Amino acid sequence: MSEFSLIHRPRRLRKSAALRDMFQETTLRRSDLALPIFVEEGVDDYKAIDAMPGVMRIPEKRLAWEIERIARAGIRSVMTFGISHHTDATGSDAWQENGLVARMSRICKDAVPEMIVMSDTCFCEYTSHGHCGVLCEHGVDNDATLINLGRQAVVAAQAGADFIAPSAAMDGQVAAIRRALDEAGFTDTAIMSYSTKFASSFYGPFREAAGTALKGDRKTYQMNPMNRREAIRESLLDAAEGADSLMVKPAGAYLDVLRDIRERTELPLAAYQVSGEYAMIKFAAQAGAINEDAVILESLGAIKRAGADVIFSYFALDLAERNLL
């Protein structure tokens, strides 16, 4: 017997494409993906987002057509972000019955009733200062913002949103929104909480996409990227407040946190592959440094492998239309 005869040889299971497929542990499906979209009111034309090649602001008047296109491609869920031309100090347009938040959900559901519409619930695109809530002497007033988040959530639910997705990073926002929804009779409207949201540098291109007027940063209410234990605590707090699903944002640089949370809750778990992650892949591919499709699929597969049930990605529609998933 050769001295090497008892060596373990895992490569036996990799020697053909059929074997590799048979023993693949993680499978990425089209139904795992949700598409974030940017919708601008009061404009006639699409607007390219220079920092995110291939992503456009959608004119509100073209939203129904786009939702039909997204549905034809087999994408089942969208997250709506509005670019408002009616900003003020509190973001009050976001809780008007015919404001942009409500109109986006209504248009999406009227166009494709079976589309799962997730309404991003925040104020950064609707405030004149670009912060995620009501400003006071010491920064963002957490509790005053909670009241307004409840108002926005009810308006979105009335317009047909399936999920309220609070991204404002206010303490107690899930409980406040759940209370507001239930009191208004929307007991079946679910909450997809941005439960662990880091104050990340990967959000850079989003500011161009959403047109936020922010000066400064959001470090007093979004999480320190260096804090792992606190990241777990934030999501578990939202679970205790009644969130129906949790989320880690960004995704790629926080796979350890995603796995930590997956191991501590049975709730559905989402991850958001954010604008900076998208842009890095796109620009690296344009430079000829990487194989774009291979890296997209590998990055999304890593997020799924780490524990995500749902992945928000700007690549979703392109992948679906080209049948890469």
N, C-alpha and C positions, 0 to 999 in steps of 0.2 A: 504494500500500500504506500502510495506516495505521501511524503510528509505534508503535501498540500491538499490531500484528498478530502479533508474535513473542513476546509475553508468555506465559510458562508459566502454564497455568490448571489447577492440580490440582483445582479445584472441579468440573471436567467429570466427574470420577469420583464426585461426591457428589450429583448432581442428582436422584437417585431412590433410594428405599429399596432397590430391586433392585440398583442399581449399588453402593450402600454395602455391602450384604451381600456382593456378589461380590468386592469388593476389601478386605474386612476382613482384617487380617493376623493377629489373635489371636482365637481362639475359646475361650470358656469352656464346658466341658461338665460334666455332672453327675458323670461319672467322675473329674474332676479333684479332687473335694472329698472330704475325710475329716472325720468328726464327732467332736470330743472330747465325752466324756460323764462325768458325775460320779455315782458310785454310793455310796450310804451304807448301811452295815450296821446292823442292829438297830433299824430304824424301819419304821413301817407306811405312812407317807404321804409323798407328794412334798413337797419344800420349795422354795418360790420363792426365787430369788437376787435380792435387791432391786437390787443393782448391775448386774445383767444381765437386764433385762426379757425374759421369754419363755424363760429357761433355768431348769431345775429340777434339783435333786438327785433322782436316781432311787432309790427304795427297792430294796435288793438283791432282794427278793422279786418285784419287778416288772421286773427287768432282762431276763428272757427275752422278755416281752411287748414291751418297748421295742425290743429287737434285731430282732424280727420286724417291727415297725412300720417301723423304719429300713430294713430290707431291702426291704419292700414299696414304699417310696418311691424305691428305686433307688440308695440310698447303699451303697457296697460296703465301706467301711472305717470302723472306730471306733478312737479312742484312749481307753483306760480310765484313769480317775483314781478312786481310792478315798477315801472319807471313813471313816477307821477310828475305832472306839471302843476300840481296844486299842493305845494308844501307849506307848512307853517310850523310854529314852535312845538306843537304837540303831535303833529302827524294826523290831524283830525279827519282828513279825507279817508283814512283807512277804516274808520268805523261809520262812514255814511252809507245809507242803504243803497245808494246808487254811485258810490265811490268806486275807485279802480279795483280795490280788493274784491268787492262784491261782483262787479261786472266780469272780472276774469273768471271767477268760479261759475257764474251763470252762463257765460258764453261756452265754456268748456263742457259743461253738463248738457246744455242744449244741443251742442254739436254732436257729442258722443256720450250718451247717458251712461254707458258702461265704463267709461274712463274713470279711473280712481284719481280724484283731484285732491291734492294736498295744498292747502293754502298757507304759505309762509306767513307767520304771524309775528310781526315786528314793526318797527317804525323808521328804520334807518333810511328807507327810500322815500319816506313821506314827511320827514322833518327838515326844516330849513338848515339845521345844524348837523344833520347826519348821524346823530346818536340814536340809540335804540329805544329811547323813551323820553320822559319829561325831564328837562334840565332844572336843577336847583343850584343853590350856592355851592354845594359840595359835589357836584357832578350829576349823575342820573338819579332821580328820585325813584327808588325801587317801588314803593307802595303806591304812589300815584300812577306809575306806569302799569301796575297790575290791573288797576281799574280799567284803563284804556285797552289793555290786552283782552280783557273780558268782553269789552264792547266790540272790538274787531272780530273776535272769535264768533260771536253771535251773528254778526252781519255776514261773515263768510259761510257759516252753517245755513243761514236762511237762504243764501244764494246757491246752495247745493254742494258745498265742499264736503268731501267724505272724511277728510282729516284736517284738523287744526294742527299746525306745525310751529309751535312757538320757538323762535330763535333769538329772542331778546336777551336771554341769559339773566333774567331777573329771578331772585330768590322767591320761591312760592308761586311761580307763574303757572305751573300745572294745576295746582289746587285751585287757584283763582279762576282759571279758564274752565276747569271742570264744573265749578260751582255756577259760573255764569251760563254755561251751556245747559246744565241741568235745570236751572231756574227758568230758562227760556223754552224748555221743552225739548231740547236736542240731546236727549239722553243716549241716543245711538250714534252721535257724531264722535268719532275717535280722536285721540290726541297722539300725534307722533312727535315726541319731545326731542329737541336738540339738547339732550340731557347732559352730554359732556362736550362742551364747545370751547375750544382753546382760542386764546388771543394769538392767533397764528399769523406769521408772515406769508403763508401760502394763499391768503385771501386777496393779495394785491390786485390781480386782474378783475376781480369781482367789482371793485369800486368803479372801474370804467364801465363794466357791463350794466351795473345798477344805477350809475350816476349819483352816487351818494356824495354829500357835501362835507363829509367828516374832516375835521381838523383835530389832530391829536390821536388818541387811541382809545381802546375799549378795555384796557387792562384791569379796571376796577370792577368790571362785571363779567368779563370772559376769563377763562381759566389760564393760569400760568402753565405754559407748555412743559415745564420741568417737573410738574407735580402728578405723580402716578396714583398715590393713595387718594388724594383729593378728587381725582378724576373718577375713580370708582364710586366714591361717596356721592358725588353730584348725581350720577345716574341712579344710584339706589334711592336717593331722596326723591327723585322724580317718579320712580316706580312706586314708592310709598304714597305719593300724592295722587296717584291714579292714572299715570301715563299708560296708554295701551301699547306703545312701542317706544323704544329708546334709540338714541343715535349718538355716534361719535363723529366729530367733525374737527379737523380734516381726518382723512382715512390713512393714507399711505405712511405717514411718519408716526402714526399712533396705533400700529397693529398690536403692540403689546397691551395697550389699554383696551382695545377692542376685545382681545382674548380674555383679559382680566374680567371685564364686565360680562362676557358670554358665560364665563364659569360661575357667575354669581347670581344670574337671573334666568328665569324661564321665559321672560317676555321676548317678543320679536325684537331683533336688533338690526338697526340700519347703520350704514357708514356713508359719508359724503366725500366723494373724490372731488376736491374743490378746484377752483379756477387755476390756482398756481400749479397743481399737479397736472391738470390738463395742458396748461401752457408749456410746461417743461417737456412733456412728451412731444407736443407738436413742434416746438422750436428745435429740439434735438433731432427730430426726424427730418425737418427742413434742412438742417445742416449736414445730413447724411451720416449722423453719428449712430443712429439706431434704426432697427426695422420697426416702423410705427405700429403696424397691426400686431406684431408679436409682443411688443412691449405693452400695448394697451391690454391685451388679453392676459398677459402675465400679471400686470398690476391689479387688474380686477379679480383675477383668480386668487391672488394673495389676500385681498380683502375678504373674499368669500371664505377662503381657507381659515382665516383668523377668527371667523365666527359671524360675519354679517349675513343676515337673511335677505336684506334689501340693500342695493348699492345705488346711490344717486350719482350719476355720471353724465357729463356733457358728451361723452362718446356714445351714449346709448342709441340714439336715433341712427347715426351713421353705421354702427355695427349691425343694427337690425335691418336697415335698408340694403346693406350689402351681404346679408345672410351669413355674417361671420359668427353668429350665435344661433 
